[in-house]
Amino acid sequence: MKTLNVGMIGAGFMAKAHSLAYTGMPMYFWPAPAKFNKLMIADVTDELAKDAADRLGFEKYTSNWMDIIEDPDIDVVDIVTPNNSHAEIAIAAAKAGKHIISEKPLARDAAESKTMLDAVKENNVKHMVAFNYRRTPAVSLAKKIIEEGKIGKILNFRGTYLQDWSADPNSPLSWRFNKELAGSGALGDIGTHVIDFARYLVGEINEVMATAKTWIPERPKQEGGVDKLGTVKSGANVPKGKVDVDDEIMTMIRFDNGAVGSIEATRNAWGRNNFLTFEIHGEEGSLYFNYERRDELQVCFKNDSDDERGFKTIYTGPPHPYGEGLWPIPALGIGYGDTKIIEIYDFAKALVGNGQVSPNFEDGYQIALISDAILKSSEEDKWIKIK
Ligand SMILES: NC(=O)c1ccc[n+]([C@@H]2O[C@H](COP(=O)([O-])OP(=O)(O)OC[C@H]3O[C@@H](n4cnc5c(N)ncnc54)[C@H](O)[C@@H]3O)[C@@H](O)[C@H]2O)c1
């Protein structure tokens, strides 16, 4: 079994999830396609990087991410920095022949995403973009049911990602509210996960009609490089800075295959924590998923008898996708970390095998084209075709 050395760049929220996945994956999926050794981690200061190395189990640390790119022992570069640095890091990593997993959105916009896609193609390295929610077993089960034709031709996709962590005007001005650093707001941060669901489950989107809103135009500034999602208690007395991205997007969509649908994303929906959902209607039945109840897929089939027709709940477990590696009985509970472990499992298979894993930088680029079109549609108040 191969052991691959990982260099991770960024040591915040996602670094924790990815580090857990490298260590946990072989404990779930054994024999593992490969094992990972957490060799080096980078953050913006030695202090942050050293703390992360101690906490997350990396052998070495650095405050200069080029040390990771230049280290001949590193096989895989894992990008978990804010969106403005994904492209520069990925292009350098590809030129150095490293395989790459990058967090989503791939970059700030489609043009920047394209430079990353070109670099991985030119240098023939493996690449993945970390839309992990599609690896929730209930979502993979939905894909399987669709592919088996059990809900027939798809007519409609409705997807939402609703959160409330920034509904309070005193929640801090993190990089997520800055166009230069993030590219877009709720759209890139959470809406892109719904776009990934739509493409994964239904097919390519070719046209959008959208409205974007910024509800809270300025927020209290925070110090330091690490994002803090919580509310600033003394927010009223803290200097404020400008928000220049969307807080909410609402989009109608049209698919190549004739299906229609909608996508909504907001971080200002009080009471909604991680309300990532889809409902799909086909000619033969319907599917419904809500990440807040992520063990469950609700299904309804046209051919159910008249007196039993309605949504019923399947609890995912051993008979379902990835079930062989997860927990021994249904409804023990899938966690966020489990989706990241499954993601690294599929990435590892691609690293030691032939071909690319999905979603990869092609998908990341396509999602960026759709995201750019959503913002353009809102600005111009008309349907925009995806190129
Ligand atoms: N897949 C998901 O569910 C999911 C969830 C959250 C975030 N994300 C994505 O993950 C990425 C990181 O988000 P996060 O929540 O971990 O952010 P974060 O703010 O918690 O952490 C980012 C870290 O990167 C460090 N950093 C910034 N610039 C750097 C540089 N040039 N070199 C080294 N380190 C640098 C920061 O100091 C910080 O420690 C973003 O692209 C975000 O969109 C994905």
The ligand as a Tripos MOL2 file, in Angstrom:
@<TRIPOS>MOLECULE
LIG
   44    48     1     0     0
SMALL
NO_CHARGES

@<TRIPOS>ATOM
      1 N1        -16.3650   22.2060    1.7220 N.am      1 LIG1
      2 C1        -16.9040   22.8840    2.7190 C.2       1 LIG1
      3 O1        -17.9200   22.4750    3.2800 O.2       1 LIG1
      4 C2        -16.2440   24.1640    3.1930 C.ar      1 LIG1
      5 C3        -16.6030   24.7160    4.4300 C.ar      1 LIG1
      6 C4        -15.9350   25.8610    4.8540 C.ar      1 LIG1
      7 C5        -14.9690   26.4420    4.0590 C.ar      1 LIG1
      8 N2        -14.6700   25.9090    2.8460 N.ar      1 LIG1
      9 C6        -13.6420   26.5270    1.9780 C.3       1 LIG1
     10 O2        -12.3570   26.2460    2.5450 O.3       1 LIG1
     11 C7        -11.4600   27.3240    2.3250 C.3       1 LIG1
     12 C8        -10.9110   27.7740    3.6760 C.3       1 LIG1
     13 O3        -11.9930   28.1480    4.4970 O.3       1 LIG1
     14 P1        -11.8910   28.0580    6.0940 P.3       1 LIG1
     15 O4        -13.2850   28.0920    6.5960 O.co2     1 LIG1
     16 O5        -10.9750   26.9540    6.5080 O.co2     1 LIG1
     17 O6        -11.2140   29.4610    6.3630 O.3       1 LIG1
     18 P2        -10.4680   29.9430    7.6990 P.3       1 LIG1
     19 O7        -10.4900   31.4120    7.6390 O.co2     1 LIG1
     20 O8        -11.0080   29.2160    8.8990 O.co2     1 LIG1
     21 O9         -8.9790   29.4210    7.5000 O.3       1 LIG1
     22 C9         -8.1400   29.8630    6.4630 C.3       1 LIG1
     23 C10        -6.7040   29.7460    6.9610 C.3       1 LIG1
     24 O10        -5.8370   30.0280    5.8710 O.3       1 LIG1
     25 C11        -4.7810   30.8440    6.3660 C.3       1 LIG1
     26 N3         -4.1760   31.5450    5.2390 N.ar      1 LIG1
     27 C12        -4.6500   32.6200    4.5550 C.ar      1 LIG1
     28 N4         -3.8050   32.9560    3.5650 N.ar      1 LIG1
     29 C13        -2.7670   32.0740    3.6250 C.ar      1 LIG1
     30 C14        -1.5670   31.9150    2.8870 C.ar      1 LIG1
     31 N5         -1.2680   32.7140    1.8630 N.pl3     1 LIG1
     32 N6         -0.7030   30.9160    3.2390 N.ar      1 LIG1
     33 C15        -0.9990   30.0850    4.2670 C.ar      1 LIG1
     34 N7         -2.1310   30.2000    5.0080 N.ar      1 LIG1
     35 C16        -3.0030   31.1740    4.6860 C.ar      1 LIG1
     36 C17        -5.4640   31.7530    7.3830 C.3       1 LIG1
     37 O11        -4.5480   32.3770    8.2660 O.3       1 LIG1
     38 C18        -6.3820   30.7530    8.0750 C.3       1 LIG1
     39 O12        -5.7470   30.0640    9.1460 O.3       1 LIG1
     40 C19       -12.2620   28.3940    1.5730 C.3       1 LIG1
     41 O13       -12.0280   28.2800    0.1960 O.3       1 LIG1
     42 C20       -13.7210   28.0360    1.8870 C.3       1 LIG1
     43 O14       -14.6280   28.4490    0.8950 O.3       1 LIG1
     44 C21       -15.2790   24.7760    2.4180 C.ar      1 LIG1
@<TRIPOS>BOND
     1     1     2 1
     2     2     3 2
     3     2     4 1
     4     4     5 ar
     5     4    44 ar
     6     5     6 ar
     7     6     7 ar
     8     7     8 ar
     9     8     9 1
    10     8    44 ar
    11     9    10 1
    12     9    42 1
    13    10    11 1
    14    11    12 1
    15    11    40 1
    16    12    13 1
    17    13    14 1
    18    14    15 2
    19    14    16 1
    20    14    17 1
    21    17    18 1
    22    18    19 2
    23    18    20 1
    24    18    21 1
    25    21    22 1
    26    22    23 1
    27    23    24 1
    28    23    38 1
    29    24    25 1
    30    25    26 1
    31    25    36 1
    32    26    27 ar
    33    26    35 ar
    34    27    28 ar
    35    28    29 ar
    36    29    30 ar
    37    29    35 ar
    38    30    31 1
    39    30    32 ar
    40    32    33 ar
    41    33    34 ar
    42    34    35 ar
    43    36    37 1
    44    36    38 1
    45    38    39 1
    46    40    41 1
    47    40    42 1
    48    42    43 1
@<TRIPOS>SUBSTRUCTURE
     1 LIG1         1 GROUP 0 **** ****
